Amino acid sequence: MDGRNGQVGSILSEARLRQGLTLADIASSTKVSTRYLEALEHDAFSELPSKIHAIGFARAFANCVCLDADEIVDTVRARLNPGGESQGASALRHERKRRGRPVANMIGAARSFLSL
């Protein structure tokens, strides 16, 4: 399912309904208010506290209904920033994904060093 071809809200709503979940179920699982979940389902991003909240709430909702959270977040970002994401930001996100979890790698290295 390509989030860019549809409205984020309808994609989230359809996935929720396919799984037989209510907004209360999603709210309970994500700890996001039903008011904000309703705003997401209606693409009413201006009703959310901030852009970062919109992104976080959309990610939590997408994960809860087994959608590709990165795809949903990319679509939300595009809607919140109509001028588009700069190439630098896109490249930085790609690099972070490629590198994996640097903190976990550092912890593993520290454990190896301490076991010597």
Backbone torsions as a table, in degrees:
resi	resn	phi	psi	omega
1	MET	NA	124.5	-177.9
2	ASP	-98.1	110.4	-178.4
3	GLY	-61.0	-26.0	-177.2
4	ARG	-74.4	-16.6	-179.9
5	ASN	-89.9	-5.3	-179.5
6	GLY	-142.0	176.4	176.6
7	GLN	-78.0	139.0	-179.6
8	VAL	-56.4	-45.2	-177.6
9	GLY	-58.6	-44.0	-179.2
10	SER	-68.9	-33.7	177.6
11	ILE	-65.3	-46.6	179.0
12	LEU	-64.3	-44.4	-178.5
13	SER	-62.8	-46.0	-180.0
14	GLU	-62.2	-41.0	179.2
15	ALA	-65.4	-41.0	178.9
16	ARG	-62.9	-46.9	-178.4
17	LEU	-66.3	-37.3	177.4
18	ARG	-59.2	-31.9	-179.2
19	GLN	-91.2	1.2	178.1
20	GLY	70.7	28.9	-178.3
21	LEU	-100.7	149.7	174.2
22	THR	-98.5	167.5	175.3
23	LEU	-62.9	-32.8	177.4
24	ALA	-63.5	-37.7	177.1
25	ASP	-62.8	-45.2	-179.9
26	ILE	-65.1	-42.4	179.7
27	ALA	-61.3	-42.2	179.7
28	SER	-63.4	-41.5	-178.0
29	SER	-73.9	-39.4	-173.6
30	THR	-95.7	-16.2	-174.5
31	LYS	65.7	24.2	175.7
32	VAL	-102.5	133.3	-179.4
33	SER	-56.1	142.0	177.4
34	THR	-59.9	-30.9	177.5
35	ARG	-58.1	-43.8	-179.5
36	TYR	-74.4	-34.2	177.0
37	LEU	-65.9	-39.7	175.9
38	GLU	-62.0	-41.3	178.7
39	ALA	-60.6	-41.8	177.5
40	LEU	-61.8	-45.3	-178.3
41	GLU	-65.2	-21.1	179.4
42	HIS	-103.5	10.0	-178.8
43	ASP	54.0	34.5	-179.2
44	ALA	-98.5	66.1	-175.2
45	PHE	-63.0	-25.1	179.7
46	SER	-68.6	-16.5	178.2
47	GLU	-84.9	-6.0	179.3
48	LEU	-89.7	154.2	-174.4
49	PRO	-59.0	-37.1	-178.2
50	SER	-163.2	172.1	177.4
51	LYS	-63.0	-42.2	-178.2
52	ILE	-65.0	-35.0	175.3
53	HIS	-65.7	-42.8	179.6
54	ALA	-57.4	-43.6	179.9
55	ILE	-66.0	-47.4	-179.2
56	GLY	-64.5	-43.7	179.8
57	PHE	-65.1	-40.7	179.4
58	ALA	-64.9	-40.3	178.0
59	ARG	-62.4	-46.4	-179.3
60	ALA	-62.4	-44.1	179.6
61	PHE	-61.9	-48.2	-178.8
62	ALA	-60.4	-44.7	178.7
63	ASN	-61.5	-39.4	-177.7
64	CYS	-65.2	-32.2	-178.8
65	VAL	-104.6	18.2	173.3
66	CYS	61.6	39.9	173.5
67	LEU	-101.2	165.5	175.8
68	ASP	-72.2	101.4	-175.2
69	ALA	-61.8	-37.4	179.7
70	ASP	-63.0	-39.8	179.2
71	GLU	-66.1	-43.2	178.2
72	ILE	-63.5	-44.9	-179.5
73	VAL	-63.5	-41.3	177.3
74	ASP	-59.2	-40.4	179.6
75	THR	-67.8	-42.0	177.4
76	VAL	-62.0	-44.4	178.7
77	ARG	-60.1	-41.2	179.1
78	ALA	-63.4	-38.6	178.3
79	ARG	-69.7	-36.2	-178.6
80	LEU	-78.4	-23.5	-178.4
81	ASN	-127.0	77.7	-173.6
82	PRO	-58.9	-22.7	178.5
83	GLY	-71.3	-11.2	179.0
84	GLY	92.7	157.0	178.7
85	GLU	-78.4	140.1	177.7
86	SER	-67.7	154.1	179.5
87	GLN	-62.3	-33.3	179.9
88	GLY	-63.0	-43.0	179.7
89	ALA	-66.3	-40.7	178.3
90	SER	-63.7	-42.9	179.4
91	ALA	-65.0	-39.3	179.2
92	LEU	-63.7	-44.0	179.0
93	ARG	-62.2	-41.5	178.7
94	HIS	-63.2	-41.8	180.0
95	GLU	-64.3	-40.0	178.5
96	ARG	-62.3	-41.9	178.3
97	LYS	-64.4	-40.2	-177.3
98	ARG	-65.4	-40.3	-177.3
99	ARG	-73.6	-23.2	-179.4
100	GLY	85.6	-138.7	-175.2
101	ARG	-107.2	94.1	-175.7
102	PRO	-62.8	-33.8	180.0
103	VAL	-65.6	-43.1	178.8
104	ALA	-63.4	-38.3	177.8
105	ASN	-64.5	-39.9	179.7
106	MET	-66.4	-39.7	178.5
107	ILE	-63.6	-42.7	177.3
108	GLY	-61.5	-41.2	178.6
109	ALA	-65.4	-41.6	-179.9
110	ALA	-64.7	-40.9	178.4
111	ARG	-63.0	-42.0	178.5
112	SER	-61.6	-43.3	-179.0
113	PHE	-64.7	-43.1	-177.4
114	LEU	-70.9	-23.4	-179.5
115	SER	-81.0	-7.2	178.7
116	LEU	-70.8	NA	NA
